[in-house]
Amino acid sequence: MLFAGLILAALAAVLHVYLFYLESMAWTSREARRIFRTTPQEAQQQRLLAFNQGFYNLFLALLVALGAVSYALGSTTVGLTLLLAGTGCMLAAAVVLAFSSPAYRRAAVRQGALPLLAVLALVGSLP
């Protein structure tokens, strides 16, 4: 169960690094506009908000990565705490997205599936 939780948490972190890229580096690109369903004008107007949101996603991914490294180095309690904090916040953000806008519920499910599975597997591995 623990190994599955670590893999799922790592995949969630990779997804959030990709979201960082889309939001902070490529927000006005055709790819990001297609994914987030924005027009060129909307993307330009929202650029600074998306830039900030992207860094939020990057910091969550770093939290998970620090947890995995801590766990691998033998600090299991610190590692699991950081892993659960990171994936738990990812999951909470997906829940907020799902309830704040019906139009984004599918995106919330895609954003929250890996963190949910990671949390369940990590909690299931606790003594």
N, C-alpha and C positions, 0 to 999 in steps of 0.2 A: 504494500500500500504506500509506503514511504517513497519508494523509487518512482512509482507512478505520480505521486504528488509533486516530486521534484521535477519530473519531466513536464508535467502539465503547467507548473509554475513557470518553468523556463520558456515554454511556448507562449504563455500569456505575456511574459516580459518581451519576447520577440515581437509579438503583435503590438504591444504598446510602444516599442521603438519605431515600428513602422508607422504607427499613428503620429508619433513625434515628427517623423520625416514629412508625412503628408501635411500636418498642420503648421509646423514651424519652418519648413524648408521649401515645400512645394505647394503651398496653399492655393496660389493662383494658377497652377498648372492645369492642363486639361484633365489629367488623371484625378487630381484631388477634387476638381469641380464636378467630375462625373460621380465620384464616390459620395461626395457630400451634397450633391444636387444643388449646386450654386451657379449662378450666372457669373460671367466675368466681372460685372459691376458689383454684385453681392460679395464675391470673393475679395475684391479690392477693399470694399468697405469693412469687411470682417477680418482683414489680414492681421491686425494687432491682437485681436481677441483670440484668433486661431493660433497665433504665435505663442501666446501665453499658455493656452490649453495644451499645445504640443509639449511644452516643457513640463507641465503637470504629468503627462503620460510618460515622459522620459524619466522623471524622478520616481514614479511608481515602479518602472522597470528596473531602475538602479537599486531600489529597496529590495526587490526580489533577488536581484543578482548578488547583493551583499549578503542576503540571507543564505543563499546557496553556497557562497564562498565560506561564510562563517561555519555553516554546517559541515562542509567538506574538511575544514581545518580543525574540527573537533569541538567547536563551540555549539553543541547541538541545541541547547536551550535558546541561545541568542539567534542561531540560524533559523530555527522554527518560528520564533517570535517575529523576526523580520519577514520571513516568507509569508506567514499568515497576515501580518499587517499589510504587506504589499498587495497580495492577492485579495484580501478582504476589502481594501480600499478600491481596487479595480472592480470588484463585484458590486460594491455599494454605488459606485459611479454609474455602472450599467443599470442598476435598479432605478436610480434617480432619472436617468435618461428615459427608461421605459415608462415611468409614470408621468414624466413632464410633457411628453409629446407622443401621441399615438402614431404619428408619421414615422417616428424613429424606433419603434418597438423591435422591428427586425434587426436593426443595427445594434440595439441594446442586447438582444439575445446573442448576436455574434460576438459582441464585445465582452459579454459576461460569462459565456459558456466555459471557456478555459479557466478563468479564475474560480468559478463555482466548483468545477470538477477538482481543481487543485486544492481548494479549501476542504472539500469533502474528503479527499484522499489524505491530506496532511492531518486533519483532525482524526480521521479513522486510524491513523498510525500511532496516535498518542497512547501511552500506557494507561 
